[in-house]
Amino acid sequence: MTDPPAPPILVHVLNGLALGGNEHLCLQLVRHAPSSIQHRVLNLNPDCQTMRSQFLDAGAQVVDCAYHPRQRLRFVRQVVAYFQRQRPLAVVVYTFGLHVLVGLAARLAGVATVVARAGNPLPRDPGRQQLWVRIVQGSRLLGMPIYSCSQAVHESFTRVTSLPVGSRAIPNGCDLQAIARRAQQTRQSRSDRPTVIGMVARLNAIKDQATLLRAIALLHADYPEIALWLVGDGDQRSSLEALAVDLGLAKVVTFWGDRADVPDLLGKMHLYAFSTTADEGFGIALIEAMAAGLPMVASDVPACREVLGTAGCLVPPGDAPSLAAALGTWLDPALRQPWGDRAYQRALEHYTMDICAATWYGELGWTQEVV
C-alpha cells in the first residue's frame, strides 16, 4: 500500500510581517485558500514580526531568512536550499525588486511556478523608472509573471516595457463581510458629534496626508465640530504631527499609529478621505472603508479612479480647497448616507476576498473551490 501524496506547498515571500498591504493580502490568501494547500511564509526581515501570530493562527508555517544587500549570493544559496527542502508547487513574492533574487533561487531549485506582485505603478522619476525596467527584464528572463494590484499599475508598466508572459492585473480584495459586521457593531455606539473624518494609510511619501490636514484646517474654520483620525504609521509622522500643530489642529487630529482594530475604528468614522498621489497602486484601506459603508472622497489618481469608480467623490490630487469642499458637502448625514451604500455595493461586486482569492489560485493552478 502506497502512502498518499504529500499536500501541495505554497511559499509566500514577504519582506517583513508589518501591518501593511502586502502582508494583509498574503494573510487573506492563506485564509481563503483551497483546503489542500500547506502554506509557508518566508520572512526576509526577521526584525519585523508584528503579524507573525496572525499567520501562525491561520495555519501557516513562518520561517525567517534575513536578506542583506551586501550578501546577495549567500541569500540566494539559502533560499535555494529552503526551496529544495520544501519542494513547493508555487512561490509568490510580494516584494517587487527582491522578487528577482527569490525567483532566481526558485528556478535553481526547480520550482515550476514563480510569480511576483507589483503593488505600485512604475516610478515617474527617470532614474528609478529605468531601474524598474531592468527589474522587469530580469523577470522576463526568469519567466516570472508579474501580477499587478490594479489595472492602473499594470498599464503603467506596459506603456514603457514588455511584461513577462502571463502577467496581468489581479485587484486586491478584503474580507468584506467581516469588516462590515465589525464596523456595524461599533457604529451602534458611535456619537454624532464630533463628525469624524478618517484616513487609514501608511504615513509615507506615496500618500498625501498633508493635503488632507490643510483641507481640514479650511473646513474647521466653518465647522468646528469635526475631528480627523489618521490611522497608520511611517517616516512622515513627525512632519505631519508638526504640520497639524502649525495649522492649529492639535486638538482636532488624532494620530492613531498602526492598529489591528481598523474595522472597529472605521465603524466610528462618519466620512472617509483618501488623499494620495499618482504613485498610489491600489489602496487596500480604500476598499476596507468601502466595505464599512463609509462615503468616500479620494484623490483623482488612476488607482483611486479605478477602485472607486462612480461610488464616491474624486478631487484633484494636492488640492486642499477642493478636498475641503467635497468633505463639507457630506457633513450632512442625509446627503452622505446614500454614498456609503454605493461604496459598499461596489466593494461587494468587485473587491471581495472570494473574488480575489479565486483569481489568484486559478492563476497558480489550483482550481478547486477556495474557502
Contacts in CASP RR format, 6 or more apart in sequence:
PFRMAT RR
TARGET T0000
AUTHOR 0000-0000-0000
METHOD contacts of the structure
MODEL  1
MTDPPAPPILVHVLNGLALGGNEHLCLQLVRHAPSSIQHRVLNLNPDCQT
MRSQFLDAGAQVVDCAYHPRQRLRFVRQVVAYFQRQRPLAVVVYTFGLHV
LVGLAARLAGVATVVARAGNPLPRDPGRQQLWVRIVQGSRLLGMPIYSCS
QAVHESFTRVTSLPVGSRAIPNGCDLQAIARRAQQTRQSRSDRPTVIGMV
ARLNAIKDQATLLRAIALLHADYPEIALWLVGDGDQRSSLEALAVDLGLA
KVVTFWGDRADVPDLLGKMHLYAFSTTADEGFGIALIEAMAAGLPMVASD
VPACREVLGTAGCLVPPGDAPSLAAALGTWLDPALRQPWGDRAYQRALEH
YTMDICAATWYGELGWTQEVV
7 36 0 8 1.000
7 37 0 8 1.000
7 38 0 8 1.000
8 36 0 8 1.000
8 37 0 8 1.000
8 38 0 8 1.000
8 88 0 8 1.000
8 89 0 8 1.000
8 366 0 8 1.000
9 37 0 8 1.000
9 38 0 8 1.000
9 39 0 8 1.000
9 40 0 8 1.000
9 86 0 8 1.000
9 87 0 8 1.000
9 88 0 8 1.000
9 89 0 8 1.000
10 33 0 8 1.000
10 37 0 8 1.000
10 38 0 8 1.000
10 39 0 8 1.000
10 40 0 8 1.000
10 88 0 8 1.000
10 89 0 8 1.000
10 90 0 8 1.000
10 91 0 8 1.000
10 92 0 8 1.000
10 364 0 8 1.000
11 39 0 8 1.000
11 40 0 8 1.000
11 41 0 8 1.000
11 42 0 8 1.000
11 83 0 8 1.000
11 86 0 8 1.000
11 88 0 8 1.000
11 90 0 8 1.000
11 91 0 8 1.000
11 92 0 8 1.000
12 26 0 8 1.000
12 29 0 8 1.000
12 30 0 8 1.000
12 39 0 8 1.000
12 40 0 8 1.000
12 41 0 8 1.000
12 42 0 8 1.000
12 60 0 8 1.000
12 92 0 8 1.000
12 94 0 8 1.000
13 41 0 8 1.000
13 42 0 8 1.000
13 44 0 8 1.000
13 91 0 8 1.000
13 92 0 8 1.000
13 93 0 8 1.000
13 94 0 8 1.000
13 95 0 8 1.000
13 98 0 8 1.000
13 99 0 8 1.000
13 102 0 8 1.000
14 22 0 8 1.000
14 23 0 8 1.000
14 26 0 8 1.000
14 41 0 8 1.000
14 42 0 8 1.000
14 43 0 8 1.000
14 44 0 8 1.000
14 45 0 8 1.000
14 94 0 8 1.000
14 95 0 8 1.000
15 22 0 8 1.000
15 43 0 8 1.000
15 44 0 8 1.000
15 45 0 8 1.000
15 67 0 8 1.000
15 94 0 8 1.000
15 95 0 8 1.000
15 98 0 8 1.000
16 23 0 8 1.000
16 43 0 8 1.000
16 44 0 8 1.000
16 45 0 8 1.000
16 46 0 8 1.000
16 47 0 8 1.000
16 48 0 8 1.000
16 49 0 8 1.000
17 23 0 8 1.000
17 41 0 8 1.000
17 43 0 8 1.000
17 45 0 8 1.000
17 48 0 8 1.000
17 49 0 8 1.000
17 50 0 8 1.000
17 51 0 8 1.000
17 52 0 8 1.000
17 55 0 8 1.000
17 62 0 8 1.000
18 48 0 8 1.000
18 50 0 8 1.000
18 51 0 8 1.000
18 258 0 8 1.000
19 50 0 8 1.000
19 51 0 8 1.000
19 232 0 8 1.000
19 258 0 8 1.000
19 259 0 8 1.000
19 260 0 8 1.000
20 202 0 8 1.000
20 284 0 8 1.000
21 172 0 8 1.000
21 283 0 8 1.000
21 284 0 8 1.000
22 94 0 8 1.000
22 95 0 8 1.000
22 117 0 8 1.000
22 119 0 8 1.000
23 51 0 8 1.000
23 94 0 8 1.000
24 284 0 8 1.000
25 94 0 8 1.000
25 117 0 8 1.000
25 172 0 8 1.000
25 173 0 8 1.000
25 284 0 8 1.000
25 356 0 8 1.000
26 41 0 8 1.000
26 55 0 8 1.000
26 92 0 8 1.000
26 94 0 8 1.000
27 51 0 8 1.000
27 54 0 8 1.000
27 55 0 8 1.000
27 58 0 8 1.000
28 173 0 8 1.000
28 174 0 8 1.000
28 175 0 8 1.000
28 353 0 8 1.000
28 356 0 8 1.000
28 357 0 8 1.000
29 92 0 8 1.000
29 356 0 8 1.000
29 357 0 8 1.000
29 360 0 8 1.000
29 361 0 8 1.000
30 39 0 8 1.000
30 41 0 8 1.000
30 55 0 8 1.000
30 58 0 8 1.000
30 59 0 8 1.000
30 60 0 8 1.000
31 58 0 8 1.000
31 175 0 8 1.000
31 353 0 8 1.000
31 371 0 8 1.000
32 353 0 8 1.000
32 354 0 8 1.000
32 356 0 8 1.000
32 357 0 8 1.000
32 370 0 8 1.000
32 371 0 8 1.000
33 39 0 8 1.000
33 357 0 8 1.000
33 361 0 8 1.000
33 366 0 8 1.000
33 370 0 8 1.000
33 371 0 8 1.000
34 361 0 8 1.000
34 366 0 8 1.000
34 368 0 8 1.000
34 369 0 8 1.000
34 370 0 8 1.000
34 371 0 8 1.000
35 371 0 8 1.000
36 366 0 8 1.000
36 368 0 8 1.000
37 366 0 8 1.000
38 61 0 8 1.000
39 58 0 8 1.000
39 59 0 8 1.000
39 60 0 8 1.000
39 61 0 8 1.000
40 60 0 8 1.000
40 61 0 8 1.000
40 62 0 8 1.000
40 63 0 8 1.000
40 86 0 8 1.000
40 88 0 8 1.000
41 55 0 8 1.000
41 60 0 8 1.000
41 61 0 8 1.000
41 62 0 8 1.000
41 63 0 8 1.000
42 63 0 8 1.000
42 65 0 8 1.000
42 79 0 8 1.000
42 82 0 8 1.000
42 102 0 8 1.000
43 49 0 8 1.000
43 52 0 8 1.000
43 62 0 8 1.000
43 63 0 8 1.000
43 64 0 8 1.000
43 65 0 8 1.000
44 65 0 8 1.000
44 66 0 8 1.000
44 67 0 8 1.000
44 95 0 8 1.000
44 98 0 8 1.000
45 66 0 8 1.000
45 67 0 8 1.000
46 64 0 8 1.000
46 65 0 8 1.000
46 66 0 8 1.000
50 258 0 8 1.000
52 62 0 8 1.000
55 62 0 8 1.000
56 62 0 8 1.000
63 82 0 8 1.000
65 75 0 8 1.000
65 78 0 8 1.000
65 79 0 8 1.000
65 82 0 8 1.000
66 75 0 8 1.000
67 75 0 8 1.000
67 98 0 8 1.000
67 101 0 8 1.000
68 74 0 8 1.000
68 75 0 8 1.000
72 101 0 8 1.000
75 101 0 8 1.000
76 101 0 8 1.000
76 104 0 8 1.000
76 105 0 8 1.000
76 108 0 8 1.000
77 105 0 8 1.000
79 101 0 8 1.000
79 102 0 8 1.000
79 105 0 8 1.000
79 106 0 8 1.000
79 109 0 8 1.000
80 105 0 8 1.000
80 108 0 8 1.000
80 109 0 8 1.000
83 91 0 8 1.000
83 105 0 8 1.000
83 106 0 8 1.000
83 109 0 8 1.000
83 110 0 8 1.000
83 111 0 8 1.000
84 109 0 8 1.000
88 111 0 8 1.000
89 111 0 8 1.000
89 112 0 8 1.000
89 113 0 8 1.000
90 111 0 8 1.000
90 112 0 8 1.000
90 113 0 8 1.000
90 114 0 8 1.000
90 115 0 8 1.000
90 364 0 8 1.000
90 365 0 8 1.000
91 102 0 8 1.000
91 103 0 8 1.000
91 106 0 8 1.000
91 111 0 8 1.000
91 113 0 8 1.000
91 114 0 8 1.000
91 115 0 8 1.000
92 115 0 8 1.000
92 116 0 8 1.000
92 117 0 8 1.000
92 360 0 8 1.000
92 364 0 8 1.000
93 99 0 8 1.000
93 102 0 8 1.000
93 103 0 8 1.000
93 114 0 8 1.000
93 115 0 8 1.000
93 116 0 8 1.000
93 117 0 8 1.000
94 116 0 8 1.000
94 117 0 8 1.000
96 116 0 8 1.000
96 117 0 8 1.000
96 118 0 8 1.000
96 119 0 8 1.000
96 120 0 8 1.000
96 132 0 8 1.000
96 135 0 8 1.000
96 146 0 8 1.000
97 116 0 8 1.000
97 135 0 8 1.000
99 116 0 8 1.000
99 117 0 8 1.000
99 139 0 8 1.000
99 144 0 8 1.000
100 135 0 8 1.000
100 138 0 8 1.000
100 139 0 8 1.000
100 142 0 8 1.000
100 144 0 8 1.000
102 114 0 8 1.000
103 114 0 8 1.000
103 116 0 8 1.000
103 142 0 8 1.000
103 144 0 8 1.000
104 142 0 8 1.000
106 114 0 8 1.000
107 114 0 8 1.000
107 142 0 8 1.000
113 364 0 8 1.000
113 365 0 8 1.000
114 142 0 8 1.000
114 143 0 8 1.000
114 144 0 8 1.000
115 144 0 8 1.000
115 145 0 8 1.000
115 146 0 8 1.000
115 147 0 8 1.000
115 363 0 8 1.000
115 364 0 8 1.000
116 139 0 8 1.000
116 144 0 8 1.000
116 145 0 8 1.000
116 146 0 8 1.000
116 147 0 8 1.000
117 146 0 8 1.000
117 147 0 8 1.000
117 148 0 8 1.000
117 149 0 8 1.000
118 146 0 8 1.000
118 147 0 8 1.000
118 148 0 8 1.000
118 149 0 8 1.000
118 153 0 8 1.000
118 154 0 8 1.000
118 157 0 8 1.000
119 148 0 8 1.000
119 149 0 8 1.000
119 153 0 8 1.000
119 281 0 8 1.000
119 282 0 8 1.000
120 153 0 8 1.000
120 206 0 8 1.000
120 279 0 8 1.000
120 280 0 8 1.000
120 281 0 8 1.000
121 152 0 8 1.000
121 153 0 8 1.000
121 156 0 8 1.000
121 157 0 8 1.000
121 278 0 8 1.000
121 279 0 8 1.000
121 280 0 8 1.000
121 281 0 8 1.000
121 302 0 8 1.000
121 303 0 8 1.000
122 129 0 8 1.000
122 132 0 8 1.000
122 133 0 8 1.000
122 156 0 8 1.000
122 157 0 8 1.000
122 159 0 8 1.000
122 160 0 8 1.000
123 129 0 8 1.000
123 132 0 8 1.000
123 279 0 8 1.000
124 278 0 8 1.000
124 279 0 8 1.000
129 160 0 8 1.000
133 160 0 8 1.000
133 161 0 8 1.000
136 146 0 8 1.000
136 157 0 8 1.000
136 161 0 8 1.000
136 162 0 8 1.000
136 163 0 8 1.000
136 164 0 8 1.000
137 161 0 8 1.000
138 144 0 8 1.000
139 145 0 8 1.000
139 146 0 8 1.000
139 163 0 8 1.000
139 164 0 8 1.000
140 162 0 8 1.000
140 163 0 8 1.000
140 164 0 8 1.000
140 165 0 8 1.000
142 164 0 8 1.000
143 164 0 8 1.000
143 165 0 8 1.000
144 164 0 8 1.000
145 163 0 8 1.000
145 164 0 8 1.000
145 165 0 8 1.000
145 166 0 8 1.000
145 167 0 8 1.000
145 168 0 8 1.000
145 363 0 8 1.000
146 157 0 8 1.000
146 163 0 8 1.000
146 164 0 8 1.000
146 167 0 8 1.000
147 167 0 8 1.000
147 168 0 8 1.000
147 169 0 8 1.000
147 170 0 8 1.000
147 360 0 8 1.000
147 363 0 8 1.000
148 154 0 8 1.000
148 157 0 8 1.000
148 167 0 8 1.000
148 168 0 8 1.000
148 169 0 8 1.000
148 170 0 8 1.000
149 169 0 8 1.000
149 170 0 8 1.000
149 171 0 8 1.000
149 172 0 8 1.000
149 281 0 8 1.000
149 282 0 8 1.000
149 283 0 8 1.000
150 169 0 8 1.000
150 171 0 8 1.000
150 172 0 8 1.000
150 281 0 8 1.000
150 282 0 8 1.000
150 302 0 8 1.000
150 303 0 8 1.000
150 306 0 8 1.000
150 307 0 8 1.000
151 169 0 8 1.000
151 171 0 8 1.000
151 306 0 8 1.000
152 281 0 8 1.000
152 282 0 8 1.000
152 302 0 8 1.000
152 303 0 8 1.000
152 305 0 8 1.000
152 306 0 8 1.000
153 169 0 8 1.000
153 281 0 8 1.000
153 282 0 8 1.000
153 303 0 8 1.000
154 163 0 8 1.000
154 167 0 8 1.000
154 168 0 8 1.000
154 169 0 8 1.000
155 302 0 8 1.000
156 302 0 8 1.000
157 163 0 8 1.000
157 167 0 8 1.000
168 363 0 8 1.000
170 356 0 8 1.000
170 359 0 8 1.000
170 360 0 8 1.000
170 363 0 8 1.000
171 282 0 8 1.000
171 307 0 8 1.000
171 350 0 8 1.000
171 351 0 8 1.000
171 356 0 8 1.000
172 282 0 8 1.000
172 283 0 8 1.000
172 284 0 8 1.000
172 287 0 8 1.000
172 351 0 8 1.000
172 356 0 8 1.000
173 284 0 8 1.000
173 287 0 8 1.000
173 351 0 8 1.000
173 352 0 8 1.000
173 353 0 8 1.000
173 355 0 8 1.000
173 356 0 8 1.000
174 284 0 8 1.000
174 287 0 8 1.000
174 288 0 8 1.000
174 291 0 8 1.000
174 347 0 8 1.000
174 351 0 8 1.000
174 352 0 8 1.000
174 353 0 8 1.000
175 353 0 8 1.000
176 291 0 8 1.000
176 347 0 8 1.000
176 348 0 8 1.000
176 351 0 8 1.000
176 352 0 8 1.000
176 353 0 8 1.000
178 263 0 8 1.000
179 263 0 8 1.000
179 266 0 8 1.000
179 288 0 8 1.000
179 291 0 8 1.000
179 292 0 8 1.000
180 291 0 8 1.000
180 292 0 8 1.000
180 293 0 8 1.000
180 344 0 8 1.000
182 263 0 8 1.000
182 264 0 8 1.000
182 267 0 8 1.000
183 263 0 8 1.000
183 264 0 8 1.000
183 266 0 8 1.000
183 267 0 8 1.000
183 291 0 8 1.000
183 292 0 8 1.000
183 293 0 8 1.000
184 267 0 8 1.000
185 264 0 8 1.000
186 263 0 8 1.000
186 264 0 8 1.000
186 265 0 8 1.000
186 267 0 8 1.000
186 268 0 8 1.000
187 267 0 8 1.000
187 268 0 8 1.000
190 267 0 8 1.000
190 268 0 8 1.000
190 270 0 8 1.000
192 333 0 8 1.000
193 225 0 8 1.000
194 225 0 8 1.000
194 226 0 8 1.000
194 227 0 8 1.000
195 223 0 8 1.000
195 225 0 8 1.000
195 226 0 8 1.000
195 227 0 8 1.000
195 270 0 8 1.000
195 271 0 8 1.000
195 331 0 8 1.000
196 226 0 8 1.000
196 227 0 8 1.000
196 228 0 8 1.000
196 229 0 8 1.000
196 268 0 8 1.000
196 269 0 8 1.000
196 270 0 8 1.000
196 271 0 8 1.000
197 216 0 8 1.000
197 226 0 8 1.000
197 227 0 8 1.000
197 228 0 8 1.000
197 229 0 8 1.000
197 269 0 8 1.000
197 270 0 8 1.000
197 271 0 8 1.000
197 272 0 8 1.000
197 273 0 8 1.000
197 327 0 8 1.000
198 228 0 8 1.000
198 229 0 8 1.000
198 230 0 8 1.000
198 231 0 8 1.000
198 269 0 8 1.000
198 271 0 8 1.000
198 272 0 8 1.000
198 273 0 8 1.000
199 209 0 8 1.000
199 212 0 8 1.000
199 228 0 8 1.000
199 229 0 8 1.000
199 230 0 8 1.000
199 231 0 8 1.000
199 272 0 8 1.000
199 273 0 8 1.000
199 274 0 8 1.000
199 275 0 8 1.000
199 285 0 8 1.000
200 231 0 8 1.000
200 232 0 8 1.000
200 262 0 8 1.000
200 265 0 8 1.000
200 266 0 8 1.000
200 285 0 8 1.000
200 288 0 8 1.000
200 289 0 8 1.000
201 207 0 8 1.000
201 209 0 8 1.000
201 231 0 8 1.000
201 232 0 8 1.000
201 274 0 8 1.000
201 276 0 8 1.000
201 283 0 8 1.000
201 285 0 8 1.000
202 232 0 8 1.000
202 233 0 8 1.000
202 234 0 8 1.000
203 209 0 8 1.000
203 230 0 8 1.000
203 232 0 8 1.000
203 233 0 8 1.000
203 234 0 8 1.000
203 235 0 8 1.000
203 236 0 8 1.000
203 237 0 8 1.000
203 240 0 8 1.000
204 234 0 8 1.000
204 235 0 8 1.000
204 236 0 8 1.000
205 236 0 8 1.000
205 277 0 8 1.000
205 279 0 8 1.000
206 276 0 8 1.000
206 277 0 8 1.000
206 279 0 8 1.000
206 280 0 8 1.000
207 236 0 8 1.000
207 275 0 8 1.000
207 276 0 8 1.000
207 277 0 8 1.000
207 280 0 8 1.000
208 275 0 8 1.000
208 276 0 8 1.000
208 277 0 8 1.000
208 299 0 8 1.000
208 317 0 8 1.000
208 318 0 8 1.000
209 230 0 8 1.000
209 236 0 8 1.000
209 240 0 8 1.000
209 275 0 8 1.000
210 236 0 8 1.000
210 239 0 8 1.000
210 240 0 8 1.000
210 243 0 8 1.000
211 275 0 8 1.000
211 317 0 8 1.000
211 318 0 8 1.000
211 319 0 8 1.000
211 320 0 8 1.000
211 323 0 8 1.000
212 228 0 8 1.000
212 230 0 8 1.000
212 273 0 8 1.000
212 275 0 8 1.000
212 320 0 8 1.000
212 323 0 8 1.000
213 228 0 8 1.000
213 240 0 8 1.000
213 243 0 8 1.000
213 244 0 8 1.000
213 247 0 8 1.000
213 249 0 8 1.000
213 253 0 8 1.000
214 247 0 8 1.000
214 320 0 8 1.000
215 273 0 8 1.000
215 275 0 8 1.000
215 320 0 8 1.000
215 321 0 8 1.000
215 323 0 8 1.000
215 324 0 8 1.000
215 327 0 8 1.000
216 226 0 8 1.000
216 228 0 8 1.000
216 247 0 8 1.000
216 249 0 8 1.000
216 252 0 8 1.000
216 253 0 8 1.000
216 324 0 8 1.000
216 327 0 8 1.000
217 247 0 8 1.000
217 248 0 8 1.000
217 249 0 8 1.000
217 320 0 8 1.000
218 320 0 8 1.000
218 321 0 8 1.000
218 324 0 8 1.000
219 226 0 8 1.000
219 324 0 8 1.000
219 327 0 8 1.000
219 328 0 8 1.000
220 226 0 8 1.000
220 249 0 8 1.000
220 252 0 8 1.000
223 328 0 8 1.000
223 331 0 8 1.000
226 252 0 8 1.000
226 331 0 8 1.000
227 252 0 8 1.000
227 253 0 8 1.000
227 254 0 8 1.000
228 249 0 8 1.000
228 252 0 8 1.000
228 253 0 8 1.000
228 254 0 8 1.000
229 253 0 8 1.000
229 254 0 8 1.000
229 256 0 8 1.000
229 265 0 8 1.000
229 268 0 8 1.000
229 269 0 8 1.000
230 240 0 8 1.000
230 253 0 8 1.000
230 254 0 8 1.000
230 255 0 8 1.000
230 256 0 8 1.000
230 257 0 8 1.000
231 256 0 8 1.000
231 257 0 8 1.000
231 258 0 8 1.000
231 259 0 8 1.000
231 262 0 8 1.000
231 265 0 8 1.000
232 255 0 8 1.000
232 256 0 8 1.000
232 257 0 8 1.000
232 258 0 8 1.000
232 259 0 8 1.000
233 257 0 8 1.000
233 258 0 8 1.000
237 255 0 8 1.000
237 257 0 8 1.000
240 255 0 8 1.000
241 255 0 8 1.000
244 250 0 8 1.000
244 252 0 8 1.000
244 253 0 8 1.000
244 255 0 8 1.000
256 265 0 8 1.000
259 265 0 8 1.000
262 285 0 8 1.000
262 288 0 8 1.000
263 288 0 8 1.000
263 292 0 8 1.000
266 272 0 8 1.000
266 288 0 8 1.000
266 289 0 8 1.000
266 292 0 8 1.000
266 294 0 8 1.000
267 292 0 8 1.000
267 294 0 8 1.000
269 289 0 8 1.000
269 292 0 8 1.000
269 294 0 8 1.000
270 294 0 8 1.000
270 333 0 8 1.000
270 336 0 8 1.000
271 294 0 8 1.000
271 295 0 8 1.000
271 297 0 8 1.000
271 327 0 8 1.000
271 330 0 8 1.000
271 331 0 8 1.000
271 336 0 8 1.000
272 289 0 8 1.000
272 292 0 8 1.000
272 294 0 8 1.000
272 295 0 8 1.000
272 296 0 8 1.000
272 297 0 8 1.000
273 297 0 8 1.000
273 298 0 8 1.000
273 323 0 8 1.000
273 327 0 8 1.000
274 283 0 8 1.000
274 285 0 8 1.000
274 286 0 8 1.000
274 289 0 8 1.000
274 296 0 8 1.000
274 297 0 8 1.000
274 298 0 8 1.000
274 299 0 8 1.000
274 304 0 8 1.000
275 298 0 8 1.000
275 299 0 8 1.000
275 317 0 8 1.000
275 318 0 8 1.000
275 323 0 8 1.000
276 283 0 8 1.000
276 298 0 8 1.000
276 299 0 8 1.000
276 301 0 8 1.000
276 303 0 8 1.000
276 304 0 8 1.000
276 317 0 8 1.000
277 299 0 8 1.000
277 301 0 8 1.000
277 317 0 8 1.000
278 301 0 8 1.000
278 302 0 8 1.000
278 317 0 8 1.000
280 299 0 8 1.000
280 301 0 8 1.000
280 302 0 8 1.000
280 303 0 8 1.000
280 304 0 8 1.000
281 303 0 8 1.000
282 303 0 8 1.000
282 307 0 8 1.000
283 303 0 8 1.000
283 304 0 8 1.000
283 307 0 8 1.000
286 296 0 8 1.000
286 298 0 8 1.000
286 304 0 8 1.000
286 307 0 8 1.000
286 308 0 8 1.000
287 307 0 8 1.000
287 347 0 8 1.000
287 351 0 8 1.000
289 296 0 8 1.000
289 343 0 8 1.000
290 296 0 8 1.000
290 308 0 8 1.000
290 311 0 8 1.000
290 340 0 8 1.000
290 343 0 8 1.000
290 344 0 8 1.000
290 346 0 8 1.000
290 347 0 8 1.000
290 351 0 8 1.000
291 344 0 8 1.000
291 347 0 8 1.000
291 351 0 8 1.000
292 344 0 8 1.000
293 340 0 8 1.000
293 341 0 8 1.000
293 343 0 8 1.000
293 344 0 8 1.000
294 340 0 8 1.000
294 343 0 8 1.000
295 312 0 8 1.000
295 313 0 8 1.000
295 330 0 8 1.000
295 336 0 8 1.000
295 337 0 8 1.000
295 339 0 8 1.000
295 340 0 8 1.000
295 343 0 8 1.000
296 308 0 8 1.000
296 311 0 8 1.000
296 312 0 8 1.000
296 313 0 8 1.000
296 339 0 8 1.000
296 340 0 8 1.000
296 343 0 8 1.000
297 312 0 8 1.000
297 313 0 8 1.000
297 314 0 8 1.000
297 315 0 8 1.000
297 323 0 8 1.000
297 326 0 8 1.000
297 327 0 8 1.000
297 330 0 8 1.000
298 304 0 8 1.000
298 308 0 8 1.000
298 312 0 8 1.000
298 313 0 8 1.000
298 314 0 8 1.000
298 315 0 8 1.000
299 314 0 8 1.000
299 315 0 8 1.000
299 316 0 8 1.000
299 317 0 8 1.000
299 318 0 8 1.000
300 314 0 8 1.000
300 315 0 8 1.000
300 316 0 8 1.000
300 317 0 8 1.000
301 317 0 8 1.000
304 314 0 8 1.000
305 314 0 8 1.000
307 351 0 8 1.000
308 314 0 8 1.000
308 343 0 8 1.000
308 346 0 8 1.000
309 346 0 8 1.000
310 342 0 8 1.000
311 339 0 8 1.000
311 342 0 8 1.000
311 343 0 8 1.000
311 345 0 8 1.000
311 346 0 8 1.000
312 339 0 8 1.000
312 342 0 8 1.000
312 343 0 8 1.000
313 326 0 8 1.000
313 329 0 8 1.000
313 330 0 8 1.000
313 339 0 8 1.000
315 322 0 8 1.000
315 323 0 8 1.000
315 325 0 8 1.000
315 326 0 8 1.000
316 322 0 8 1.000
329 335 0 8 1.000
330 336 0 8 1.000
330 339 0 8 1.000
354 370 0 8 1.000
357 370 0 8 1.000
358 370 0 8 1.000
361 367 0 8 1.000
361 370 0 8 1.000
END
